[in-house]
């Protein structure tokens, strides 16, 4: 059960969409949207995720307009204001620094035109989020209820505060990497190269970071993805902006798996791993963090322990670790 399941807005949304009451509105809503997207993939015979994205946009009644520069933004404003869409006049203020995308309902669309326009901000670093932002906007449109708003956004950090925004991110993460379309081969060896090949073949628009999470989730083979960084135990950190050297309390940060994604195949096999556990000293992840670009080794999940004596279950795994900017990304693959 997700923490979002307890939020009243999410329960209400599931109810407004006419979904059955199961106590797990998040799964119900995700399943509802996935069904719609699968039928679009079938009807339009989509062979790549980019084709599916565009077909889904058409079905949802929107069109993506990317802006890569301030002058792109000016052109879009001019174009739609001249078509009588006064709401666009303020787009420069609406599309704020922290916004990645905005979807606007047109008031004067012709009968043959899509009723919505989704403006995707691709200026600067935001371009790496564009693929995910598009699916986020579509998630809003596929979960529209009669109490419809005239404008939707994707804003950095909004998902932390607003349960509905968080749900849209969950839906976007699922749909952006629909496993049926990735045509994954259950016998293929999992590696960073395999994941990169899948990304360039099926979702070249997705950022490397978003795609690796999405693809690992969709893999038919059990796999855990983790991101190891120097970090503190929960509650130890005094100031989140503190550089991870030594904080005033004298707590030395250690290498921890700060983000952990356990895919469905691994969960089905009973494999567990939890965020914030410290990386075992003898793990190849440490070597890569200290001095290597890449390393792999056969290890065991039971090396992972906590100070209060918890330990992961015995499971032989291949660990493939790759240095990233300030962290190590690792694929942890159970051996069968
Ligand atoms: Zn949003």
Boltz pocket constraint, residues with backbone or C-beta under 6 A from the ligand:
constraints:
  - pocket:
      binder: B
      contacts: [[A, 136], [A, 140], [A, 152], [A, 153], [A, 154], [A, 155], [A, 165], [A, 168]]
      max_distance: 6.0
